[in-house]
C-alpha cells in the first residue's frame, strides 16, 4: 500500500502534458492554495492565516472599488452613459401589492362612516374608544343612553359593528364588508 507508481516505458509523453490532466492538476493546486483556517489545528497558525485572508479580502475589496471608480470617471470624461445602478433586493421592493391595504391617497372610510352614523341617528354622540375595554364602554349607567354602538376598525377601515342595549338589553354583532358610503351610491 502506498507504493510509488512505475512510469511506463512505452509512453514518451508525461501525464502532465495531456489537457485533461492539466485541468485536474490546476484544480488540485487551487485547492491546496485555498487552505482554509478551519483546516489548521494549531490555534496560533490558524488565527495568523485568518488575519492574512481577512487582510487580503480587504485589499481586494479596495482594488475593486478603485477600479469601479476609475471606470466611472473614464465614462464621465468620455461622455458616455453611466451604467445602471444595481437596486438591492429588500423586503419593501420585493413585496407583492396587497389590495386590502389603504393607499396614502385613499379616503379613509372609518371616520366618514362614523360621521354618517352620527348624521342618521338622532341625539348621537361620538367618543373615541382608544384602549378602553368593551365592559368599560358599556358601563354607562350614570349617563342617559339607551344604546351604545361600537365601530371596530382595522387599518381605519370599519369591519364590524356592535350594538348594545343599555343597561341589560340585547347585543347585536354585525360584520361589515364592502362598505359603500352614501355619497358613493348612485
C-alpha positions as a Python dict, from the first residue, in 0.01 Angstrom:
ca = {
    (1, 'X'): (0, 0, 0),
    (2, 'X'): (111, 348, -76),
    (3, 'X'): (388, 238, -311),
    (4, 'X'): (514, 456, -595),
    (5, 'X'): (380, 402, -941),
    (6, 'X'): (619, 299, -1208),
    (7, 'X'): (644, 502, -1522),
    (8, 'X'): (562, 309, -1840),
    (9, 'X'): (849, 294, -2083),
    (10, 'X'): (602, 287, -2371),
    (11, 'X'): (478, 643, -2326),
    (12, 'X'): (721, 917, -2417),
    (13, 'X'): (468, 1183, -2318),
    (14, 'X'): (428, 1261, -1950),
    (15, 'X'): (84, 1280, -1792),
    (16, 'X'): (124, 1649, -1724),
    (17, 'X'): (122, 1729, -2095),
    (18, 'X'): (-230, 1592, -2164),
    (19, 'X'): (-501, 1858, -2148),
    (20, 'X'): (-732, 1672, -1910),
    (21, 'X'): (-458, 1605, -1660),
    (22, 'X'): (-354, 1975, -1675),
    (23, 'X'): (-704, 2074, -1566),
    (24, 'X'): (-702, 1822, -1284),
    (25, 'X'): (-363, 1940, -1159),
    (26, 'X'): (-474, 2304, -1177),
    (27, 'X'): (-781, 2225, -969),
    (28, 'X'): (-571, 2033, -716),
    (29, 'X'): (-320, 2319, -682),
    (30, 'X'): (-607, 2568, -641),
    (31, 'X'): (-748, 2356, -361),
    (32, 'X'): (-407, 2343, -196),
    (33, 'X'): (-377, 2722, -231),
    (34, 'X'): (-719, 2768, -77),
    (35, 'X'): (-621, 2643, 263),
    (36, 'X'): (-898, 2736, 498),
    (37, 'X'): (-824, 2835, 858),
    (38, 'X'): (-1064, 2568, 981),
    (39, 'X'): (-828, 2302, 842),
    (40, 'X'): (-542, 2409, 1070),
    (41, 'X'): (-539, 2265, 1420),
    (42, 'X'): (-274, 2495, 1566),
    (43, 'X'): (-460, 2797, 1703),
    (44, 'X'): (-178, 3048, 1655),
    (45, 'X'): (-122, 2948, 1292),
    (46, 'X'): (-495, 2933, 1229),
    (47, 'X'): (-552, 3285, 1360),
    (48, 'X'): (-250, 3411, 1166),
    (49, 'X'): (-387, 3263, 843),
    (50, 'X'): (-730, 3405, 918),
    (51, 'X'): (-581, 3751, 966),
    (52, 'X'): (-391, 3723, 636),
    (53, 'X'): (-700, 3610, 448),
    (54, 'X'): (-907, 3889, 600),
    (55, 'X'): (-642, 4148, 508),
    (56, 'X'): (-625, 4011, 152),
    (57, 'X'): (-1002, 4025, 121),
    (58, 'X'): (-997, 4388, 237),
    (59, 'X'): (-729, 4474, -20),
    (60, 'X'): (-928, 4302, -296),
    (61, 'X'): (-1237, 4498, -198),
    (62, 'X'): (-1044, 4826, -212),
    (63, 'X'): (-899, 4735, -552),
    (64, 'X'): (-1248, 4659, -686),
    (65, 'X'): (-1379, 4990, -556),
    (66, 'X'): (-1085, 5181, -713),
    (67, 'X'): (-1138, 5003, -1045),
    (68, 'X'): (-1510, 5081, -1034),
    (69, 'X'): (-1441, 5449, -955),
    (70, 'X'): (-1180, 5470, -1234),
    (71, 'X'): (-1423, 5318, -1485),
    (72, 'X'): (-1692, 5562, -1375),
    (73, 'X'): (-1452, 5853, -1410),
    (74, 'X'): (-1350, 5737, -1760),
    (75, 'X'): (-1712, 5714, -1873),
    (76, 'X'): (-1781, 6064, -1741),
    (77, 'X'): (-1477, 6204, -1922),
    (78, 'X'): (-1572, 6034, -2248),
    (79, 'X'): (-1933, 6150, -2216),
    (80, 'X'): (-2077, 5801, -2233),
    (81, 'X'): (-2385, 5688, -2049),
    (82, 'X'): (-2339, 5577, -1690),
    (83, 'X'): (-2404, 5212, -1612),
    (84, 'X'): (-2729, 5141, -1432),
    (85, 'X'): (-2703, 5128, -1056),
    (86, 'X'): (-2796, 4795, -908),
    (87, 'X'): (-3100, 4811, -682),
    (88, 'X'): (-3059, 4586, -378),
    (89, 'X'): (-3336, 4339, -307),
    (90, 'X'): (-3518, 4443, 7),
    (91, 'X'): (-3837, 4333, 174),
    (92, 'X'): (-4004, 4657, 72),
    (93, 'X'): (-3928, 4642, -301),
    (94, 'X'): (-4000, 4267, -333),
    (95, 'X'): (-4334, 4289, -152),
    (96, 'X'): (-4638, 4192, -356),
    (97, 'X'): (-4909, 4456, -387),
    (98, 'X'): (-5192, 4393, -142),
    (99, 'X'): (-5525, 4542, -250),
    (100, 'X'): (-5668, 4540, 103),
    (101, 'X'): (-5413, 4790, 234),
    (102, 'X'): (-5522, 5154, 216),
    (103, 'X'): (-5307, 5369, -3),
    (104, 'X'): (-5192, 5706, 133),
    (105, 'X'): (-5408, 5898, -115),
    (106, 'X'): (-5721, 5688, -46),
    (107, 'X'): (-6003, 5831, 159),
    (108, 'X'): (-6029, 5660, 496),
    (109, 'X'): (-6378, 5519, 539),
    (110, 'X'): (-6373, 5474, 918),
    (111, 'X'): (-6417, 5841, 1017),
    (112, 'X'): (-6653, 5900, 722),
    (113, 'X'): (-6869, 5604, 825),
    (114, 'X'): (-6887, 5728, 1185),
    (115, 'X'): (-6988, 6078, 1073),
    (116, 'X'): (-7265, 5925, 858),
    (117, 'X'): (-7390, 5725, 1157),
    (118, 'X'): (-7395, 6044, 1364),
    (119, 'X'): (-7599, 6224, 1098),
    (120, 'X'): (-7853, 5939, 1072),
    (121, 'X'): (-7908, 5861, 1442),
    (122, 'X'): (-8070, 6145, 1640),
    (123, 'X'): (-7905, 6262, 1965),
    (124, 'X'): (-7594, 6051, 1892),
    (125, 'X'): (-7257, 6138, 2043),
    (126, 'X'): (-6911, 6024, 1933),
    (127, 'X'): (-6643, 5920, 2180),
    (128, 'X'): (-6306, 5786, 2073),
    (129, 'X'): (-6270, 5437, 2214),
    (130, 'X'): (-5893, 5444, 2245),
    (131, 'X'): (-5775, 5146, 2450),
    (132, 'X'): (-6086, 5106, 2667),
    (133, 'X'): (-6235, 4760, 2719),
    (134, 'X'): (-6588, 4694, 2598),
    (135, 'X'): (-6705, 4643, 2956),
    (136, 'X'): (-6597, 4995, 3049),
    (137, 'X'): (-6769, 5136, 2742),
    (138, 'X'): (-7098, 4958, 2815),
    (139, 'X'): (-7099, 5074, 3179),
    (140, 'X'): (-7283, 5396, 3102),
    (141, 'X'): (-7545, 5375, 3380),
    (142, 'X'): (-7475, 5727, 3500),
    (143, 'X'): (-7548, 5868, 3153),
    (144, 'X'): (-7886, 5872, 2985),
    (145, 'X'): (-7803, 5650, 2687),
    (146, 'X'): (-8039, 5382, 2566),
    (147, 'X'): (-7788, 5203, 2342),
    (148, 'X'): (-7420, 5202, 2255),
    (149, 'X'): (-7278, 5144, 1908),
    (150, 'X'): (-6912, 5040, 1879),
    (151, 'X'): (-6746, 5050, 1537),
    (152, 'X'): (-6447, 4817, 1504),
    (153, 'X'): (-6192, 4934, 1252),
    (154, 'X'): (-5894, 4761, 1101),
    (155, 'X'): (-5641, 5000, 944),
    (156, 'X'): (-5904, 5275, 960),
    (157, 'X'): (-6147, 5057, 762),
    (158, 'X'): (-6466, 4965, 953),
    (159, 'X'): (-6503, 4588, 967),
    (160, 'X'): (-6755, 4524, 1250),
    (161, 'X'): (-7042, 4696, 1427),
    (162, 'X'): (-7158, 4613, 1783),
    (163, 'X'): (-7489, 4743, 1917),
    (164, 'X'): (-7555, 4715, 2292),
    (165, 'X'): (-7889, 4783, 2459),
    (166, 'X'): (-7819, 4967, 2784),
    (167, 'X'): (-7832, 4866, 3074),
    (168, 'X'): (-7931, 4498, 3031),
    (169, 'X'): (-8052, 4489, 2674),
    (170, 'X'): (-7964, 4262, 2386),
    (171, 'X'): (-7638, 4276, 2191),
    (172, 'X'): (-7603, 4255, 1815),
    (173, 'X'): (-7281, 4199, 1622),
    (174, 'X'): (-7262, 4283, 1252),
    (175, 'X'): (-6972, 4210, 1024),
    (176, 'X'): (-6907, 4481, 766),
    (177, 'X'): (-6759, 4406, 425),
    (178, 'X'): (-6752, 4608, 104),
    (179, 'X'): (-6877, 4918, 279),
    (180, 'X'): (-7020, 5186, 50),
    (181, 'X'): (-7085, 5536, 183),
    (182, 'X'): (-7398, 5736, 96),
    (183, 'X'): (-7212, 5974, -131),
    (184, 'X'): (-7076, 5680, -335),
    (185, 'X'): (-7424, 5533, -404),
    (186, 'X'): (-7556, 5641, -744),
}
